[in-house]
């Protein structure tokens, strides 16, 4: 997903009328602020991550996921469309490790 795709998708459900006042601020809060870089321990691909809760993790790819992540590339090579790949378990482990090391903050529940 390219960074330029985010606003288009964010606004897609907003309809054709005026946007609610908090919508732009909400978008910035969820997709632009509080992100920290995390590198995959296996391939070194770097993503920007924000923990919104223990269960909810926002990930913004800074490069093409198919080109940067061998796990995602293998799934695409096996016939899955890139947009259907839910992620990489090795990257998830790297994110979990960053939380354990205190590099990512998880808001209190």
N, CA, C and O atoms as a MOPAC input file, in Angstrom:
PM7 MOZYME 1SCF
protein

 N      0.84500 1    -1.17500 1     0.00000 1
 C      0.00000 1     0.00000 1     0.00000 1
 C      0.88800 1     1.23500 1     0.00000 1
 O      1.77400 1     1.36500 1     0.84400 1
 N      0.65800 1     2.12000 1    -0.92100 1
 C      1.40800 1     3.35600 1    -0.95800 1
 C      0.78900 1     4.33700 1     0.02100 1
 O     -0.41000 1     4.29200 1     0.29500 1
 N      1.62800 1     5.22600 1     0.54400 1
 C      1.13600 1     6.21400 1     1.51400 1
 C      0.02200 1     7.05800 1     0.91100 1
 O     -0.88200 1     7.49000 1     1.62700 1
 N      0.07600 1     7.29800 1    -0.39800 1
 C     -0.95000 1     8.10900 1    -1.02600 1
 C     -2.29300 1     7.39800 1    -1.08400 1
 O     -3.31300 1     8.05500 1    -1.29300 1
 N     -2.33200 1     6.07600 1    -0.90700 1
 C     -3.59000 1     5.33400 1    -0.91400 1
 C     -4.38600 1     5.53600 1     0.36400 1
 O     -5.60800 1     5.39300 1     0.35700 1
 N     -3.71800 1     5.86600 1     1.45500 1
 C     -4.38100 1     5.93500 1     2.75300 1
 C     -5.49600 1     6.96700 1     2.77800 1
 O     -6.61400 1     6.62200 1     3.16000 1
 N     -5.25000 1     8.23700 1     2.38500 1
 C     -6.34500 1     9.19600 1     2.44100 1
 C     -7.51300 1     8.80600 1     1.55300 1
 O     -8.66500 1     9.01900 1     1.92800 1
 N     -7.24100 1     8.23700 1     0.37700 1
 C     -8.33800 1     7.84400 1    -0.51100 1
 C     -9.19600 1     6.78000 1     0.15800 1
 O    -10.42400 1     6.86100 1     0.11600 1
 N     -8.57400 1     5.79500 1     0.76900 1
 C     -9.33200 1     4.76000 1     1.44400 1
 C    -10.03700 1     5.32500 1     2.66900 1
 O    -11.18600 1     4.97100 1     2.93300 1
 N     -9.37600 1     6.19000 1     3.41500 1
 C     -9.95400 1     6.75600 1     4.63100 1
 C    -11.23900 1     7.49800 1     4.30300 1
 O    -12.23300 1     7.38200 1     5.02000 1
 N    -11.21600 1     8.26000 1     3.21500 1
 C    -12.37800 1     9.08000 1     2.87200 1
 C    -13.43000 1     8.30000 1     2.09900 1
 O    -14.54400 1     8.79200 1     1.92400 1
 N    -13.10900 1     7.10400 1     1.63500 1
 C    -14.00900 1     6.36500 1     0.75700 1
 C    -15.39700 1     6.19600 1     1.35700 1
 O    -16.38600 1     6.27200 1     0.62800 1
 N    -15.50000 1     5.97100 1     2.64700 1
 C    -16.79300 1     5.76200 1     3.27400 1
 C    -17.44800 1     7.03800 1     3.74600 1
 O    -18.52100 1     6.98900 1     4.34700 1
 N    -16.83000 1     8.18600 1     3.49000 1
 C    -17.34600 1     9.44100 1     4.02400 1
 C    -18.50200 1     9.99600 1     3.21400 1
 O    -19.14900 1    10.94600 1     3.65300 1
 N    -18.78500 1     9.43100 1     2.04100 1
 C    -19.86700 1     9.95100 1     1.21600 1
 C    -19.42300 1    11.18200 1     0.45800 1
 O    -18.25800 1    11.57400 1     0.52200 1
 N    -20.35300 1    11.79100 1    -0.26100 1
 C    -19.99200 1    12.93100 1    -1.09500 1
 C    -20.23000 1    14.26800 1    -0.40200 1
 O    -19.85400 1    15.31100 1    -0.93700 1
 N    -20.83600 1    14.25700 1     0.75500 1
 C    -21.10700 1    15.49200 1     1.47700 1
 C    -19.90000 1    15.98700 1     2.24800 1
 O    -18.82300 1    15.39700 1     2.16200 1
 N    -20.06800 1    17.06500 1     3.00200 1
 C    -18.95700 1    17.59400 1     3.79000 1
 C    -18.48900 1    16.57900 1     4.83200 1
 O    -19.28000 1    15.81300 1     5.38200 1
 N    -17.21300 1    16.59700 1     5.07900 1
 C    -16.63400 1    15.67500 1     6.06600 1
 C    -16.90900 1    16.18500 1     7.47500 1
 O    -16.90000 1    17.39300 1     7.70900 1
 N    -17.15200 1    15.28100 1     8.40700 1
 C    -17.33400 1    15.69700 1     9.79600 1
 C    -16.08200 1    16.41000 1    10.29300 1
 O    -14.98100 1    16.08100 1     9.85000 1
 N    -16.21700 1    17.38100 1    11.20400 1
 C    -15.08000 1    18.19000 1    11.64100 1
 C    -13.88600 1    17.40700 1    12.16500 1
 O    -12.75100 1    17.80600 1    11.90300 1
 N    -14.08200 1    16.31900 1    12.88700 1
 C    -12.96800 1    15.60400 1    13.48100 1
 C    -12.30000 1    14.60000 1    12.56200 1
 O    -11.30800 1    13.98500 1    12.95200 1
 N    -12.81200 1    14.41400 1    11.35200 1
 C    -12.33700 1    13.33900 1    10.49900 1
 C    -10.87700 1    13.49400 1    10.11500 1
 O    -10.13100 1    12.51800 1    10.20000 1
 N    -10.43500 1    14.66200 1     9.70100 1
 C     -9.03300 1    14.87000 1     9.30900 1
 C     -8.10800 1    14.65000 1    10.49800 1
 O     -7.04700 1    14.04300 1    10.35300 1
 N     -8.49800 1    15.13500 1    11.66200 1
 C     -7.69100 1    14.93000 1    12.87200 1
 C     -7.64400 1    13.45300 1    13.23800 1
 O     -6.60200 1    12.94800 1    13.65600 1
 N     -8.77000 1    12.75800 1    13.08300 1
 C     -8.79500 1    11.32200 1    13.34800 1
 C     -7.85200 1    10.58200 1    12.41400 1
 O     -7.11700 1     9.69400 1    12.84700 1
 N     -7.86800 1    10.94300 1    11.12500 1
 C     -6.99100 1    10.29900 1    10.16600 1
 C     -5.52700 1    10.49200 1    10.56300 1
 O     -4.75100 1     9.53600 1    10.56200 1
 N     -5.15300 1    11.71200 1    10.89600 1
 C     -3.77400 1    11.97200 1    11.31100 1
 C     -3.42500 1    11.15600 1    12.55000 1
 O     -2.33100 1    10.59700 1    12.63300 1
 N     -4.32900 1    11.08300 1    13.50100 1
 C     -4.06500 1    10.33700 1    14.73800 1
 C     -3.84900 1     8.85200 1    14.45200 1
 O     -2.98100 1     8.22800 1    15.06200 1
 N     -4.62500 1     8.28200 1    13.53800 1
 C     -4.53300 1     6.84100 1    13.29500 1
 C     -3.46000 1     6.44700 1    12.28900 1
 O     -2.89400 1     5.36000 1    12.40400 1
 N     -3.15900 1     7.29600 1    11.30600 1
 C     -2.22200 1     6.86300 1    10.26300 1
 C     -0.96500 1     7.70400 1    10.14900 1
 O     -0.10300 1     7.39200 1     9.32600 1
 N     -0.82500 1     8.76400 1    10.94600 1
 C      0.36000 1     9.60000 1    10.80400 1
 C      1.11700 1     9.82800 1    12.10700 1
 O      2.34200 1     9.94400 1    12.08000 1
 N      0.44200 1     9.89700 1    13.23100 1
 C      1.13400 1    10.24600 1    14.47000 1
 C      1.38600 1     9.02500 1    15.34300 1
 O      0.62800 1     8.05500 1    15.31700 1
 N      2.45800 1     9.09200 1    16.11000 1
 C      2.76600 1     8.04300 1    17.06000 1
 C      3.36600 1     6.78700 1    16.46600 1
 O      3.47100 1     5.77200 1    17.15400 1
 N      3.76500 1     6.83100 1    15.19700 1
 C      4.34800 1     5.65900 1    14.56000 1
 C      5.84300 1     5.58700 1    14.86300 1
 O      6.53300 1     6.60600 1    14.85700 1
 N      6.33600 1     4.38400 1    15.12500 1
 C      7.75300 1     4.16800 1    15.41300 1
 C      8.29800 1     3.13500 1    14.42500 1
 O      7.59500 1     2.18800 1    14.07400 1
 N      9.53900 1     3.30600 1    13.97400 1
 C     10.10300 1     2.33200 1    13.04100 1
 C     10.42900 1     1.00700 1    13.73100 1
 O     10.94800 1     0.97800 1    14.84700 1
 N     10.11200 1    -0.07900 1    13.04000 1
 C     10.46000 1    -1.43100 1    13.49600 1
 C     10.99100 1    -2.17600 1    12.27900 1
 O     10.38900 1    -2.13800 1    11.20600 1
 N     12.12700 1    -2.85400 1    12.45200 1
 C     12.71000 1    -3.65300 1    11.37000 1
 C     12.47000 1    -5.12300 1    11.63900 1
 O     12.57600 1    -5.58400 1    12.77500 1
 N     12.14600 1    -5.85700 1    10.58600 1
 C     11.96700 1    -7.29900 1    10.68900 1
 C     13.31400 1    -7.94100 1    10.99800 1
 O     14.31300 1    -7.64600 1    10.34200 1
 N     13.33900 1    -8.80600 1    11.98300 1
 C     14.57400 1    -9.47800 1    12.38500 1
 C     15.08400 1   -10.41200 1    11.28800 1
 O     16.27600 1   -10.71500 1    11.24400 1
 N     14.20100 1   -10.87000 1    10.40800 1
 C     14.63100 1   -11.79700 1     9.34900 1
 C     15.17200 1   -11.07500 1     8.12700 1
 O     16.29800 1   -11.33200 1     7.70300 1
 N     14.37400 1   -10.16700 1     7.55300 1
 C     14.75500 1    -9.58800 1     6.26000 1
 C     15.18700 1    -8.13700 1     6.34900 1
 O     15.73400 1    -7.59800 1     5.38600 1
 N     14.95100 1    -7.48700 1     7.49500 1
 C     15.36400 1    -6.10000 1     7.66200 1
 C     14.38600 1    -5.08000 1     7.12200 1
 O     14.63400 1    -3.87800 1     7.22900 1
 N     13.27200 1    -5.52800 1     6.53800 1
 C     12.26600 1    -4.58200 1     6.04500 1
 C     11.79500 1    -3.72000 1     7.20400 1
 O     11.45100 1    -4.22400 1     8.27300 1
 N     11.78500 1    -2.41200 1     6.97700 1
 C     11.35500 1    -1.50200 1     8.03800 1
 C      9.94200 1    -1.01900 1     7.76600 1
 O      9.60100 1    -0.65300 1     6.64100 1
 N      9.12600 1    -1.02400 1     8.81200 1
 C      7.76000 1    -0.51300 1     8.76700 1
 C      7.59200 1     0.48500 1     9.90100 1
 O      8.40900 1     0.53500 1    10.82100 1
 N      6.54300 1     1.26700 1     9.83200 1
 C      6.19100 1     2.17600 1    10.92000 1
 C      5.02300 1     1.55100 1    11.66800 1
 O      4.05000 1     1.10400 1    11.06100 1
 N      5.13000 1     1.52400 1    12.98600 1
 C      4.16400 1     0.78700 1    13.80800 1
 C      3.64700 1     1.65600 1    14.93500 1
 O      4.36500 1     2.48500 1    15.49400 1
 N      2.38100 1     1.44200 1    15.25400 1
 C      1.76100 1     2.08500 1    16.41600 1
 C      0.86200 1     1.05400 1    17.08400 1
 O      0.02900 1     0.42600 1    16.43000 1
 N      1.03300 1     0.88800 1    18.37500 1
 C      0.14900 1     0.02000 1    19.13700 1
 C     -0.98900 1     0.88500 1    19.67500 1
 O     -0.76000 1     1.80000 1    20.46600 1
 N     -2.21500 1     0.59100 1    19.24300 1
 C     -3.38200 1     1.31900 1    19.72500 1
 C     -3.96700 1     0.64700 1    20.96100 1
 O     -4.64700 1     1.28400 1    21.76500 1
 N     -3.69600 1    -0.64300 1    21.10000 1
 C     -4.07300 1    -1.43300 1    22.27600 1
 C     -3.24200 1    -2.70800 1    22.20300 1
 O     -2.47500 1    -2.90000 1    21.26000 1
 N     -3.39000 1    -3.56800 1    23.18800 1
 C     -2.63700 1    -4.82100 1    23.16200 1
 C     -2.98800 1    -5.64300 1    21.91200 1
 O     -2.12400 1    -6.31100 1    21.34500 1
 N     -4.24300 1    -5.59200 1    21.49200 1
 C     -4.70400 1    -6.37000 1    20.34500 1
 C     -4.58100 1    -5.63800 1    19.01600 1
 O     -4.46900 1    -6.28500 1    17.97400 1
 N     -4.60000 1    -4.31300 1    19.02200 1
 C     -4.65600 1    -3.53500 1    17.77600 1
 C     -3.30600 1    -2.90700 1    17.46300 1
 O     -2.77200 1    -2.11900 1    18.24400 1
 N     -2.76700 1    -3.27200 1    16.30500 1
 C     -1.49100 1    -2.74000 1    15.84500 1
 C     -1.68400 1    -2.11800 1    14.47200 1
 O     -2.20600 1    -2.76900 1    13.56700 1
 N     -1.27100 1    -0.86900 1    14.30400 1
 C     -1.28500 1    -0.22100 1    12.99700 1
 C      0.10400 1    -0.34300 1    12.39000 1
 O      1.10400 1    -0.04300 1    13.04300 1
 N      0.16300 1    -0.78800 1    11.13100 1
 C      1.43600 1    -0.94000 1    10.43200 1
 C      1.36300 1    -0.18300 1     9.12000 1
 O      0.44200 1    -0.38500 1     8.32900 1
 N      2.33300 1     0.68900 1     8.89000 1
 C      2.45900 1     1.42000 1     7.63100 1
 C      3.74400 1     0.95200 1     6.95400 1
 O      4.83300 1     1.13600 1     7.49700 1
 N      3.62500 1     0.35900 1     5.79300 1
 C      4.80700 1    -0.07400 1     5.05100 1
 C      5.47900 1     1.13400 1     4.43900 1
 O      4.81000 1     1.98500 1     3.85200 1
 N      6.80100 1     1.22400 1     4.56900 1
 C      7.54700 1     2.34700 1     3.98300 1
 C      8.12100 1     1.96800 1     2.62600 1
 O      8.63000 1     2.83100 1     1.91100 1
 N      8.04800 1     0.69300 1     2.25900 1
 C      8.48300 1     0.20300 1     0.95900 1
 C      7.42200 1    -0.74100 1     0.42500 1
 O      6.44700 1    -1.03500 1     1.11700 1
 N      7.59900 1    -1.21300 1    -0.78400 1
 C      6.69300 1    -2.17900 1    -1.37600 1
 C      6.80000 1    -3.48700 1    -0.59900 1
 O      7.88200 1    -4.07000 1    -0.52800 1
 N      5.71500 1    -3.95100 1    -0.02400 1
 C      5.73500 1    -5.15400 1     0.80600 1
 C      6.18700 1    -6.38100 1     0.02500 1
 O      6.91200 1    -7.22100 1     0.55700 1
 N      5.76900 1    -6.49000 1    -1.22500 1
 C      6.13800 1    -7.66000 1    -2.02200 1
 C      7.62900 1    -7.65400 1    -2.32200 1
 O      8.26900 1    -8.70500 1    -2.30100 1
 N      8.18500 1    -6.48600 1    -2.60100 1
 C      9.61400 1    -6.39800 1    -2.90400 1
 C     10.46700 1    -6.51400 1    -1.64500 1
 O     11.58700 1    -7.02000 1    -1.70400 1
 N      9.95300 1    -6.05200 1    -0.50900 1
 C     10.76100 1    -5.99700 1     0.69900 1
 C     10.67500 1    -7.19800 1     1.61300 1
 O     11.60000 1    -7.44400 1     2.38700 1
 N      9.59100 1    -7.95400 1     1.54800 1
 C      9.37100 1    -9.04200 1     2.50800 1
 C      9.30500 1   -10.38200 1     1.76400 1
 O      8.37500 1   -10.61000 1     0.99000 1
 N     10.27700 1   -11.26300 1     1.99200 1
 C     10.26000 1   -12.55800 1     1.31600 1
 C      9.00900 1   -13.39400 1     1.62200 1
 O      8.53800 1   -14.13300 1     0.75800 1
 N      8.47800 1   -13.28500 1     2.82200 1
 C      7.28300 1   -14.04200 1     3.20500 1
 C      6.07500 1   -13.59900 1     2.38300 1
 O      5.33000 1   -14.43200 1     1.86700 1
 N      5.88400 1   -12.29500 1     2.26400 1
 C      4.76300 1   -11.77500 1     1.47000 1
 C      4.99800 1   -12.06600 1    -0.00400 1
 O      4.06300 1   -12.44200 1    -0.71000 1
 N      6.22900 1   -11.90000 1    -0.48400 1
 C      6.55200 1   -12.19500 1    -1.88600 1
 C      6.24800 1   -13.65200 1    -2.22100 1
 O      5.75400 1   -13.94400 1    -3.31000 1
 N      6.53600 1   -14.56600 1    -1.30100 1
 C      6.27100 1   -15.99200 1    -1.53800 1
 C      4.77400 1   -16.25500 1    -1.64600 1
 O      4.34600 1   -17.06200 1    -2.47200 1
 N      3.97400 1   -15.58200 1    -0.82100 1
 C      2.52700 1   -15.76000 1    -0.88500 1
 C      1.96800 1   -15.22700 1    -2.20200 1
 O      1.07000 1   -15.82800 1    -2.79000 1
 N      2.50200 1   -14.10000 1    -2.65700 1
 C      2.06900 1   -13.52900 1    -3.93100 1
 C      2.50700 1   -14.45200 1    -5.07800 1
 O      1.73700 1   -14.68700 1    -6.00900 1
 N      3.72500 1   -14.97100 1    -5.01400 1
 C      4.21800 1   -15.88600 1    -6.04700 1
 C      3.38100 1   -17.15800 1    -6.11200 1
 O      3.26600 1   -17.77700 1    -7.17000 1
 N      2.79600 1   -17.54700 1    -4.97900 1
 C      1.94800 1   -18.74000 1    -4.92800 1
 C      0.53100 1   -18.46500 1    -5.42500 1
 O     -0.30600 1   -19.36800 1    -5.43700 1
 N      0.25600 1   -17.22400 1    -5.83400 1
 C     -1.03400 1   -16.92300 1    -6.43500 1
 C     -1.94100 1   -15.99900 1    -5.64400 1
 O     -2.99300 1   -15.60700 1    -6.14900 1
 N     -1.57400 1   -15.63700 1    -4.42600 1
 C     -2.41200 1   -14.74200 1    -3.63900 1
 C     -2.19900 1   -13.30700 1    -4.11900 1
 O     -1.07100 1   -12.91000 1    -4.40900 1
 N     -3.26900 1   -12.53700 1    -4.20100 1
 C     -3.13800 1   -11.12100 1    -4.55400 1
 C     -2.53100 1   -10.37400 1    -3.37700 1
 O     -2.84500 1   -10.66300 1    -2.22300 1
 N     -1.64900 1    -9.40000 1    -3.67300 1
 C     -0.94300 1    -8.66800 1    -2.62500 1
 C     -1.84600 1    -8.07200 1    -1.57100 1
 O     -1.51200 1    -8.09400 1    -0.38700 1
 N     -2.99000 1    -7.53800 1    -1.98000 1
 C     -3.91500 1    -6.92600 1    -1.03600 1
 C     -4.59300 1    -7.92300 1    -0.11600 1
 O     -5.18300 1    -7.53300 1     0.89200 1
 N     -4.51900 1    -9.20900 1    -0.44800 1
 C     -5.14200 1   -10.24000 1     0.38400 1
 C     -4.19300 1   -10.78600 1     1.44600 1
 O     -4.62900 1   -11.46000 1     2.37900 1
 N     -2.89300 1   -10.49800 1     1.30800 1
 C     -1.92100 1   -10.99300 1     2.27200 1
 C     -2.06900 1   -10.18400 1     3.55200 1
 O     -1.93400 1    -8.96000 1     3.53500 1
 N     -2.34400 1   -10.85400 1     4.65100 1
 C     -2.61900 1   -10.16000 1     5.90100 1
 C     -1.36200 1    -9.72000 1     6.64100 1
 O     -1.45200 1    -8.95300 1     7.59900 1
 N     -0.22100 1   -10.17900 1     6.22600 1
 C      1.00000 1    -9.76000 1     6.88700 1
 C      2.01100 1   -10.87500 1     6.94900 1
 O      1.86000 1   -11.91000 1     6.29900 1
 N      3.02600 1   -10.65800 1     7.72600 1
 C      4.13100 1   -11.59400 1     7.84300 1
 C      4.28900 1   -11.98300 1     9.31200 1
 O      4.44800 1   -11.10900 1    10.16300 1
 N      4.24800 1   -13.26400 1     9.61900 1
 C      4.38700 1   -13.67700 1    11.01400 1
 C      5.74800 1   -13.31000 1    11.60200 1
 O      5.85800 1   -13.08800 1    12.80800 1
 N      6.77600 1   -13.24300 1    10.77200 1
 C      8.10500 1   -12.87900 1    11.27100 1
 C      8.15600 1   -11.39200 1    11.63200 1
 O      8.79900 1   -11.00800 1    12.60900 1
 N      7.47900 1   -10.56300 1    10.84300 1
 C      7.38900 1    -9.14300 1    11.18100 1
 C      6.55900 1    -8.96400 1    12.45100 1
 O      6.90200 1    -8.15400 1    13.31200 1
 N      5.47000 1    -9.71900 1    12.56600 1
 C      4.65400 1    -9.64200 1    13.78400 1
 C      5.49600 1    -9.97700 1    15.01100 1
 O      5.38000 1    -9.32000 1    16.04500 1
 N      6.33500 1   -10.99000 1    14.89600 1
 C      7.20600 1   -11.36200 1    16.00800 1
 C      8.17900 1   -10.23000 1    16.32400 1
 O      8.45000 1    -9.96000 1    17.49400 1
 N      8.70400 1    -9.56800 1    15.30300 1
 C      9.61300 1    -8.43900 1    15.52300 1
 C      8.90300 1    -7.29000 1    16.22900 1
 O      9.49500 1    -6.61400 1    17.07100 1
 N      7.63300 1    -7.06800 1    15.88700 1
 C      6.84700 1    -6.02600 1    16.55400 1
 C      6.61500 1    -6.41600 1    18.01400 1
 O      6.77600 1    -5.58600 1    18.90900 1
 N      6.23900 1    -7.66600 1    18.25700 1
 C      6.04300 1    -8.13800 1    19.63500 1
 C      7.32800 1    -8.00100 1    20.44600 1
 O      7.29100 1    -7.62600 1    21.61800 1
 N      8.46000 1    -8.30700 1    19.82000 1
 C      9.75400 1    -8.16500 1    20.50300 1
 C     10.03500 1    -6.70600 1    20.85000 1
 O     10.55400 1    -6.40700 1    21.92600 1
 N      9.68900 1    -5.79000 1    19.92700 1
 C      9.88700 1    -4.35600 1    20.18600 1
 C      9.03300 1    -3.89000 1    21.36100 1
 O      9.46300 1    -3.03800 1    22.13900 1
 N      7.83300 1    -4.43600 1    21.49500 1
 C      6.97100 1    -4.11200 1    22.64600 1
 C      7.63400 1    -4.60900 1    23.92500 1
 O      7.70400 1    -3.87400 1    24.91000 1
 N      8.11700 1    -5.83700 1    23.92100 1
 C      8.76900 1    -6.40500 1    25.11500 1
 C     10.00400 1    -5.60100 1    25.51700 1
 O     10.28800 1    -5.45200 1    26.70500 1
 N     10.73900 1    -5.08200 1    24.53200 1
 C     11.93800 1    -4.29100 1    24.83600 1
 C     11.60100 1    -2.85000 1    25.23800 1
 O     12.49000 1    -2.09000 1    25.62200 1
 N     10.32200 1    -2.47800 1    25.15000 1
 C      9.91900 1    -1.12900 1    25.51200 1
 C     10.09600 1    -0.10800 1    24.40200 1
 O      9.99800 1     1.09400 1    24.65000 1
 N     10.35700 1    -0.56600 1    23.17600 1
 C     10.54800 1     0.34300 1    22.04900 1
 C      9.22400 1     0.82400 1    21.49800 1
 O      9.17600 1     1.86000 1    20.83500 1
 N      8.15100 1     0.10100 1    21.75300 1
 C      6.79500 1     0.48900 1    21.37300 1
 C      5.94500 1     0.54100 1    22.62500 1
 O      5.98800 1    -0.37500 1    23.44700 1
 N      5.18100 1     1.59300 1    22.77700 1
 C      4.31500 1     1.75600 1    23.93100 1
 C      2.93000 1     1.22900 1    23.60300 1
 O      2.38500 1     1.50900 1    22.53500 1
 N      2.36700 1     0.47000 1    24.52400 1
 C      0.99900 1    -0.01100 1    24.40600 1
 C      0.15800 1     0.79400 1    25.37800 1
 O      0.41800 1     0.76800 1    26.58100 1
 N     -0.85600 1     1.51900 1    24.87900 1
 C     -1.70200 1     2.28100 1    25.80100 1
 C     -2.37700 1     1.37100 1    26.82400 1
 O     -2.66300 1     0.20700 1    26.54200 1
 N     -2.62300 1     1.90900 1    27.99500 1
 C     -3.32700 1     1.15500 1    29.03500 1
 C     -4.70900 1     0.79400 1    28.55600 1
 O     -5.37000 1     1.57900 1    27.87500 1
 N     -5.14600 1    -0.39900 1    28.91500 1
 C     -6.49500 1    -0.85900 1    28.53700 1
 C     -7.55200 1    -0.17300 1    29.34700 1
 O     -8.74000 1    -0.43700 1    29.16300 1

